[in-house]
Structures are given as structure tokens and as C-alpha cells.
Amino acid sequence: SDYILYIGQTKDLKARFDSYFNYKNAQKPSDQLKRKMILIWEDHLYFQFIKLPTATKSMLDDIEYDLIDAIIPPFNAQYRSDNVKSYMKIINPN
């Protein structure tokens, strides 16, 4: 089945793509999560992208946060809005 694990934005898609496969010595928690994502689902991952060349940084941020709040991908927990965080605490109090 298809499931969105992560939503993000970048100016350099190739560099972003390459960075996901270079987490052998991950130290930050977000890096470790990305490394786990690659190790566990490596053969089933697909990268999708949308070009929005006329969008401002503010518009891109709004789009990203709206998508994260609507879809709630597991590797975007640190970006969830306060409303989504509150809801997640109700359904998963740990």
C-alpha cells in the first residue's frame, strides 16, 4: 500500500534525495529516524515531488504545514501544529 512517511521541501532535490542515503553515523534524532526509514522500507520507498517555482517561501511553508497536518506522516512529528499535537496526545499519551 502507499503511505506518506515524510513531507518536506528543498531547493536542491538531488542533494535532498542523496542525503537520505547518507545516515550511517546519524547523531541527531531526526537523522536517526530518516536512517530507520531507509533501512526498514528501502525497497518500497518512492520519492514524489511537485515543482512550485513561483511560490514564495511563506507560501511553501504554509503548504508544507497544511499537508503535514492533514496527512500526519510519522517522520514529521516535530512540525505538527498545536491542534494536531493535542490530538496526538489524546490518542497516544506516551
Secondary structure as GFF3:
##gff-version 3
##sequence-region A 1 94
A	DSSP	alpha_helix	13	19	.	.	.	ID=ss1
A	DSSP	alpha_helix	29	41	.	.	.	ID=ss2
A	DSSP	three_ten_helix	42	44	.	.	.	ID=ss3
A	DSSP	alpha_helix	57	71	.	.	.	ID=ss4
A	DSSP	three_ten_helix	74	79	.	.	.	ID=ss5
A	DSSP	alpha_helix	82	91	.	.	.	ID=ss6
###
